Amino acid sequence: MMLGLMGLSARTAALTLALTPPLPLESNAEIPGGYHDMMALRGEEPPDGDNKITLGSVLFSLGMIQFASGVTSVVTAQPRYCGMVYGASVSNETCSGLQIYGIVGAVFGGLMAASGGVILGMGLIQRRRYRQWRRDAGLVLGPLLGPGQRGLSLGFRF
């Protein structure tokens, strides 16, 4: 009889432990045992740089188009070409204004292309770091310990 009661109390204790929900854990609580979770072992994911690459390539391309357009406008507004391109009735003041417009356009396009090139370069550097991070953190094996969790954690990226 005594043995039967002991078995019953052991089953009751096991059932109670199995049905009890885990205690709430604070989001910044440390994992017990001094272990790190899988993401802490991998390190934080760096930005992939796709947005900067897109923005930089668009700014660079449009800046080069604006620069070429400005240089073309400066060349066609020279006194020897101005009459042929814009008609014989155009005045010298109009040609000077078109030259200034072309210079401003070329400077604006050059600045836009330069800033686009810098942003594109930053995005390519970020992409290289991201790809290196993915290569280094391809397969992760570590302990999985925590409230209500025990075992082995296997992670990989592809």
N, C-alpha and C positions, 0 to 999 in steps of 0.2 A: 504494500500500500504506500509506503514511504517513497519507494522508487517511482511509482506512478505519479505522485504529487510533485516530485522533483522534475520529472519530464514535462509535466503540465506547466509548471512555473517557468521552466526554460523556454518552452514554446511561447508562452505568453510574453515573456521578456523579448524574445526575438521578433514576435509580431509587433510589439509596441515600438521597437527600434525601427522596424521596416516601414511602419506607417507614419512615423513622426516626420514632419517636414523639416528640412535643414533650417538652422537658424539664419536669420537675415544677416548678410554680410555687407559692411560698408563698401562703397565702390572703390575707395582708395586704401582699403585694408591690405596689409601685407599677407602673403600666403604663408601659412604656418610651416615651420621647418627650415626657413631660410632659402627655399627654392624659388626660382623665378618661373613665371609662366612662359608659354611658348613665344609670345610676341616680344617679351623683354629679352629673351635670348637672341632673337633675330635682329633686334634693333628696330627703330621706327622706320616706316616705309618712306623713302624720300620721294619728292614729287617727280613725276615722269617727264615733265617738260613739254608735253604735247601742246598745251595752250600757248606757251611762249614761242614754240616753233611755228605754230600757225600764225600768230600775230606778227612775229618777226619776218616771216617770209612774205606776208601780205604787205607790210609796211615797206620792206626792202624793194619789192617788185614795183609797187605804186610810186615809191620815191624815185626809182630809176626811170620810170616812164615820165614822171614830172620833170626830172632833171633833163632828160633828152628833149622833151618838149620845150623847156626853157632855153636850152642851147640852140635849138632850131629856130626859136622865135628871135633870139639875139642875132643869129646869122642872117635870117631873112629880113631883119629890120636895119641892116647895114645900108648906108646910102647907095651903094652900087647895086644892091638887090631890091631895095624897098620899092622902087618904081616898077620893077618887073613883076614882083609878087603881088603888091597891093594896088597896082594901077598907077597910071601916069599922073593922075590928079591928086595924089596924096602929098601932103606937105611934109617939110622937114621936122616940124614939131610932132607930127603924128608918128614919124619914124623914130624919133627920140623917145616918145612915150612907149612905143612898142619894144624898144630896146630895154627900157627900164622894167617893163612888165616881164620881159624874157629873163632879165637878170634876177629879179625877185623870184620868179618861178624856178629858175635853176638852183638858186640858193635854198629855197624851200624844199625842193626835191632832193637836193644833196643831203640836207639835214634829216629829212624823213628816211632816206635810204641808209644813212649812217646809224640813226637810232634803230631802224629795223634790223640792221646787221648786228648791232650789239645785243638786241633782244633775242635774235635768232641764235647767236653764239651762246648766250646764257641758257637757252632752251636745249641746245645740243649738249652742253656740259651737264645739265640736269638729266637728260636722257641717258648719257653715258654712265653717270652715277647710279641711276635707277637700274640699268641693265646689269651693272656690276653687283648691285645689291641682290638682284634676283638670282644671279649666278652663285653668289656666296651663300645665300639663304635658300637654296633649292630644296634640301631635304633636312628636316629638323626632327630629332628624336629626343624626348625628354620626359621627366616624370610629370604626372598629372596628380597633384595633391591639392586638396581644398575641402571646404565643407561639402560633404556629400559626394566628393569625387576622389577616387583613388585609382591609379593605374598608370599606363604608359601612353604618352601622347606622340603621335606620328603625324607630321605635317609636311607637305610638299607644295611647291608651286610649279606650274607649267606654263 
